[in-house]
């Protein structure tokens, strides 16, 4: 590769300088999101300070000493006892100026919900919530209070250190801190340790429907985890701007941006926030979630050793300060007052605000009405500029040039996405292995950033000489200056239009492009002034253009880096789509995202820096770099112990009656694009145990249908290309004597005319660790005893007819009893699936044969069908 001119050499110098600059931005981003700037306090920390070490002791007890906090397992009850015991110890240490109340409640109920886009009914009984209310001795029972919520149950197969042992432990430490610091809250603080979030927010629903304190809640903080640490991000805030304003005032380590509220609804999952703020209350609140460490989320690797140091310290200090600010706020009102029209109009009439943190150093916050003004200004500038510099006679030509610059920049951003996507698809044409970047995120950046830069420069390469509409002889400005001006204002207009589009759409992420617009203006002024001294085509002038953009570009790397890391970690659990297209989807998504982030992080430089970078020698280097990274990626395996592949292993039993096994199978599914063929190829011990040969294919074995996975509906919609293998029937008979069964109660009570009501009893047999029972009901169902006799929307499940689906959970010595009502004589069909967490010995052995880079969620499913 040769450099043909001095401008080529200058271009290389600029490229090296930019690489160093973005490298420093990346290093700063890495240190911030991995909490390097937070010093965790030890066990010997003063009692009036939050201590991460003391908190981790609670996490270790909940996730390590106590075995399994899943519904149906003994560990869940032990966890509740531990939490209550710790609260009692805190109460004993309290001074006389505070009142502490501790309650253990069991909640039962039923309601309908839309989850992951699917209609479902939920029935539950005897789930445990632990509550503590701390108030001053002078407070009244009706005083408005602040609720802090976290769940102590954990997902299937996971110790739940991050999700959400870290949440519960943080709440215990904050409760201790309130007492030991001598602070008497101006308004009561309620800690809700709820025991059934993983079963679709049942614990919080039970609190809102049954507990006497729910009417006093004036604000809430929901503490969650989508991983094992990193930024404790405010992902949702509302229903007004007050909660985010409180956060902006109080947070010691602010980690929030309103753009997260635009993205969160498309993420497959939900939190208790929706119960308090949307479904069963209109309570103002914050949804604060650990963002990174998603590799371990809902896996057996979610252990205390995986917690990111500093994360819990930052969370605890933030929460304590936020709780104080909430309790002292004049806007804190009781729930029944908050829901009244008078209070709502006077106190909570403002819309959600715009806010974001800058490297967790400080927060920028402004209300919606300010955003409407600020975010409209850039478009005004773009439209007014053609009339400046005394060019009123040629304003139309100037506007035309600006629009051309707008289109050129937009095309560059589009190509910055298209080119990496094309490279990713090209690589997969020659490889049966996807997601090589999954355990090595730097590979994704190395593969896709250089080719995204090539895409961004394509318009500059094609139109090296800008097609000006203005007459140089009339405007008395050089062609180079007019070209730079058109490209700059075109790029400015592009970001201005995006900012306005965000505003019109009612989204809260417009600050991203507004920040770019606000930074471009001083950059252009600096460049124009430097041109007078150094010339239009001087590298020094270019540097004066870059310097004012540094704060904006640094933030772009920070925000984009968090987004890219979060998405890459989550790609291992986003589901598997049908082949052949599903093979390409994860790589295409990651390539597109990195293209967008690259365009956002470097796009503002292109109007001026593009002159130096759009050189054949530089473009060749960038393309060679991408090709080298693509080739190198084939040498990397997608998974490691720190970034495991997830599989779901279901031991399925089709039963008849309470003691007969009709069929037993091993069903397997994966949650990403590397199929079971890939898994068995790299797991020879498992393949041997299942009698899988080298000629194995999807066509040569039995596919596991979607209705075989009914026990985990609606998560089963993330699966495709699932497989089943025959298994022995006798092993389960050594473990259980009786299996789940539905039977009719009082069949003679049905009237001869009118709706026909069938009274049923669900017997769970001798199963010992039941997580959930799922009913799939088809036929002329017109009513039932669940959800206040209201039916949810229908589902088409497993290719069958329209049906109603209900999940039942909760411990009890008695059987479930309920009724179904049919509006015709046509039969009702009920398919039953009961998920039990106890495994037979052959399944345990098979599970242990998988490599250490595989995380296996294994359970038993007992399925049966009935006609009534």
NORNOR-V494662 format. One record per helix or strand of 2 or more residues. SS is the DSSP state (~ for helix, > for strand). FROM is the first residue (numbers start at 1). LEN is the number of residues. Records with the same first field share a line. If there is no record, write none. Layout:
# NORNOR-V494662
SS: FROM-LEN + FROM-LEN
This chain:
# NORNOR-V494662
~: 6-28 + 52-14 + 74-19 + 161-20 + 202-9 + 212-5 + 242-9 + 260-5 + 273-7 + 304-3 + 311-18 + 335-4 + 341-7 + 368-20 + 392-38 + 441-22 + 472-4 + 479-26 + 511-24 + 539-9 + 550-24 + 582-32 + 616-18 + 676-6 + 684-6 + 698-3 + 706-7 + 715-4 + 730-6 + 747-3 + 787-3 + 841-8
>: 98-18 + 118-19 + 145-7 + 189-6 + 217-9 + 229-10 + 256-2 + 285-8 + 354-5 + 362-5 + 645-12 + 660-11 + 702-2 + 723-4 + 741-5 + 756-8 + 770-9 + 781-4 + 795-2 + 802-8 + 816-7 + 829-8 + 854-14
